[in-house]
Amino acid sequence: MKAKITFLAAGLAFYAGTLVAGVSEGKVDAKTEAAIMAKLAAMECQMAPEDIEVTAEGYDLDDVICKGGKQFDIELDKDLNETGRRAE
């Protein structure tokens, strides 16, 4: 019985952690959105603001179009430093 309760508690802890992780991902606030859009403009890039996703590490920018027409997915850390870029 004790093993069954321990297993159940572990499962509930995992489920709660998954919920918290899901809540931390989502849409960006207006101030951060404006800062990201300004950063992209300085990089001669643009994107639709609704394609900014908040992640545990920072921000995921989908379908960024840069000068010359090239399209990228760009990852930023929480301080808006570019940490990754993939050509599409």
C-alpha positions, 0 to 999 in steps of 0.5 A: 500500500505504501509503495502504491501511495508513493507511486501515486504521489510521484505521478501527481508531482510530475503532472503538476510540474508539467502544468506549471511548465505549460503555463510558463509558455505562452504569449509575450507581454506588450513591453517585451513585444515592442522590444523584440520588434525594435530589435528585429527592425535594427537587424533589418528583419520583421515578423508578425507579433503573434508569432512570438512565443514565450519559452522556458529559456526566453523567446521563440520567433517563428517566420522572421523575414530578414533583408534579402527575403530570407526566412528564419526561426530565431531564438532569444534568451530572456535578455533578448540576446540571439541564441539560435537561428534556423533558416526555413 
